[in-house]
Amino acid sequence: MSIDWQTQVVLITGGSGSFGKQFVATMLQDYHPAKLIIFSRDELKQHEMRVHGFDHPSLRYFIGDVRDVERLRRAMHGVDIVIHAAALKQVPACEYNPMEAIKTNILGSSNVIEAALDAGVKKVMALSTDKAVNPVNLYGATKLAAEKLFVQSNSYAAGTATRFACVRYGNVVGSRGSVVPLFISQRPTGKLTLTDERMTRFWLTLEQGVRFVIRCTEQMQGGEVFVPKIPSTRILDLARLIAPQAEIEITGIRPGEKLHEVLIHEDEARLALERPDMFIVKPALSLWQRDLSYEGQPLPDGFRYASDNNPVWLTPEEIRAIVAPFEQT
């Protein structure tokens, strides 16, 4: 179901972050919403966005924290669509500051839900991560909890039109903490650090992530977890392509890190459907709408969508194309 974005008031939490800036740029370029509200807690990042050209008449800058439910209620007044991208996402930082991660990623998500219900928002799409599947670190655990909140909160909408769903995808090239800028910065030293030479990851670009979120927001009925079909790469291959002559130093897997990432595990697969470009994990219980139906093919027993068993892998040429924008001139 398409959305007439030109008539919609859209709010994005974490709107001054990596995803947020790309989302705003894409919205302004291709979708032209009636109003686009950037909700974030960092006044400097908002100022820098304005300085770098994000000064369109449809833009509104709201300073606020998702931990503050009253500020969210004020910001969502008259809003039609919310994209929830605000999060603490650095794995080591979340491990060291667990309560801060819980306050932002879980309680903050709960606040977004409460405010959206109170304001009568029509659609709320939350961003999740592969680390939410069988989590081994606190960041993944908080995002799993947030997913559960967003899926089940459709029940609290009662007879209202508010619907919640999630998008879950893998590593975004060049986002905060991405290994690509790290390897490029290490290249002049002649040594690249790698935690384990067997490691694989899913990859997609910021623009691909943004456009997938927009497409899923148009299609959502409430309670789904949308998973894109995206390629994998071996981190060792990535390192050797970025710095062919560099020495590779193996440092050992860090606490909370996985060898391979999983986007759909075997138990979820029973609820999932496959489409040409994505998977949809259906809600186990849809009390808010008992006749939910989706196009797609059921998955076979034991199906697992992981970065090591992915049928699609980046070629060296594709890796070069992804890395190219981050190369220093």
N, C-alpha and C positions, 0 to 999 in steps of 0.2 A: 504494500500500500504506500503510494508516494505521498510526500508532504509538500504543500505549497509553502516553501521556506520563506518566501517574500512576505507572507502574512504572519510569520511566527516571531515571537519574542524568545530568544535563546539565551540561556545562562550556562557558562562553563566554570566549574570550580577548578582551582589550579590553573586558571586561564593564562598566567604569565610564565608557565613552565614550558618545557620542550614541546610536549604534545599540544598544550594550549595555544601557543603561538602559531603552530602549523594549522591547527583547527581554525583559528580566527582568520588566518590568511586565506585558507581554502573557502571558508564561508563568505568572506568579502569578495573574493574573486569570482566564485561560481554560483553562489546560492542567494546572496543578497537578503538576509533576514531583515525584518522590520526593525529589530533591535537586537544587539548582541552584547550581553553583559559579561565582563571579565571579572570574576570573583577570585581574589587571592589576597594573601596576607602581606605581601612584600611590596611596599610602596616604591622602592627603587626599581624593581623589575617592571612595574607598571609604568613608571616614568621612562625607563629605557625603551619600552614598547612604543610609547608616544613619539619619542625622539627618533626612533627608527621607522617611522611611517605608519604606525597603527593609530591613526587619528581620524578615522572615518566618522561622519555624522551619526551613523547608527550605533557606534560603540559607546558603552558606558563602563567606567572603571569603578568597581566596588572593592574597597579594602575590607577584608573580613577573613575570619578563620572558620573552617568547618566545625571546629570545636564549639563555636558560639551559635547555638540554635536560633536565638532571637535575631541575630544579624542575618542568618540565612533566611528566616521568615521575611524580613524586610526586603532582602534582595530578590526573593522569588515572587514578590507581589506582581501579579499580571504576567508571569512567565508561562510559556507554553511547553518548552522543552528544556530539560536540564541534562548536561553531559558532566558526569562526576569524574574528574581526573585528578583531584587533589589527593596526595598521599605522601607519606614518608616511604621511600623506596630503596634506599641504600641498605643492603643486607647487613654489613658490619655495624652501621649506625643503629639499625633496629635491634640488633643483638645486644648492643651495649646500652641502649636506651629503651628497654621493652615497654615501659609504661607510656612513653611518648608515642611509640608506634601504635599502641592500642588506642590511645586517646584520639589520634588523628585517623587511623585507618579503619577502626571499628566504631568507636563512639562518634567520630565525625561522619561516617557513612550513615549511622543511625539518625544523626541530626539532619542530614540531607533528606532522608526518607520522611522524617516527621515534618520538616518544613514544606516539602513538596506536597504531601497529603493535605496539610493545612491551607496551602495556597491554591490547591486545585490544579497543579501542573499536570499536563496530559501525558507526557512521556519522560521517563528518567532512565538514562543509559549510564551504567557504571563501567569503568575500565578495570579489568582484572589482569592476571598474569599467569603464565605457565607455572610459576612457583606456588600457586594456590593448589595445585594438584599433588596429592600426597606430600604435603609440605614438610621440609626438614629444617626450615629456619623460621624465625618469628615473623618476618615480612610475609612469607607465604601463608603462614597460619592466619595472620590478620586479614589477608586478602581472601582466603577461604571463608572466614567468618563474614566478611563484607558481602561476598557472593551469596551466602545463605540468607543474609538479611535482605538483600535486594530481591531475590527470588520469592521468598515467603511473604514479603511485605505487600505483595499484590493482594493477599487475603485481607489486609487491613484497609484497602481502598473501598471495601464494601460496594455500594452501588455507584460510587463515583467513577470518573473516567481515568484516574491516575493509574499508570502502568509502569512497572519497573522491569529492567532486563540488564544483562551483563554482556560485555565483549571480553574474551580471554585470548590473549596472543603472546608471542614470544619476545625475544630481545629486539629492541628498536635500535637500528644503527645510528650511532652518534648521540643518543640520549645521554643524560647525566650518568656517568660511570661506565659508559660503553667501552669495550675493549679496543675498538678501532682507533679512537684518538690516543688511547694509552700506548698502543703499539707504535703509532706514528711518532709520538713524543719520545719513545725509547729508542727508536731507530738510530739516531746519531751516536748513541753510546756503543753500538755494535752488539748489544745484548737485549733480548726480549724475555720477559718473565712470563711463564705459563704454568698454571697450577697443576695440570695433568695433560699429557700428550694425547690421551684417548678422548678428551672432552669434545662433545658436540653440542650445538645450539641451533634453535630455530632463529631465522632472521627475517625482518621486514623493515622497510624504510618508514620514516615518520609520515610521509604523504600516504603511503599504502595503509598505514594504521588509521589515519584520519578518515580516509575515504571508506574504509571498511566500517568504521563506527557510524558514519553518516548513513551508509546503506542499511546497516542493521537497525538503526533507529527508525528508518522508514518502514522496515518490515516487521518490527517487534509487535507481538500481541500481549506480552506480559509473562515473565517467568523464565524466559529462555536464557541460555548461555551460548553465545555465538562464538565459534572458533574458526578462524580462517585457515585455508590450506596454504601453507607457506613453506619455503625451502629450508633445508638444513645445511650446515657447513661444519667441518672439523676446524676447531680453533687452531690446531697446528698448521693446517693448510692456509688459514687466514694469516697467521704470523709469518709463514714462509713467503707468502705472496707480497706482504707489506715490506718485509726486510729479508730478501733472499740470502744475503751474505751474513746476517746476524747470527750470533750464537743464541741458542734457545736454552734458557735456564729453567728447570722444572722446580717449582717452589713447594708443591704439595697442595692438595685440596684444602681450602679454607673452611673454617666452621660454617655449617649451614649451606655449603655448596654441593651441587649434584654433578655427577659425570655427564648425565644426559637429562634433558628437560622433557616433560610429558605434558601434553595439552589435553588429552582425553585418556583416562585410565579405564581398565577393563570393566569395573563395576558401573561406571557412567555410560559406557558404550551401549548398555541395554536400553538406555533412554534416548540415545542419540540417533540422528538421521544424517545421511550424507547427501550433499549437493555437489555440483561440479566445482564450486569454488569455496565451500565451507562445510562445517558440521554444525548442527544445532542440537544442543543438549536440552531436551524438553523437561519441564518441571515434573517431579514425581507426583505431586498432588497439585491440582489446579482448581482449588475450591472457588476461585474468583470467576472461572469460566470453564465449565465442565466439558465443553465441546471443542476445545482447542485442537486444531488439525494443521499439519504442515506437509508441504511437498518434500519428498526426499526418500532415500532408500535406507532401510534398517541396516545396521552394522552387524557383521558376523560375531559369533560368540568369541570371547577372548580378545576382541579388537583392542589395540592400544596404539594411540597416535603419539609417538615420541620422536625426539630428534635423531635417535640412532637407527630407527626402523622406518624412517620417512622415505617414501619412494622418490621424492624430489630433492636433488642436491644442487647447490650453486656450482656452476662451472667457474674455472679460473677467470674467464672473461666477465662473468656476472659479478664475481667478487671484486674485480678491478673497477667495474662501473659503480659499485656501491661505495668503494673506498675513495674513489676519485674526488668527490666533493670535500673530503676531509684532509686531503693532501695540502701541506703548506706550500705556498707559492714563493 
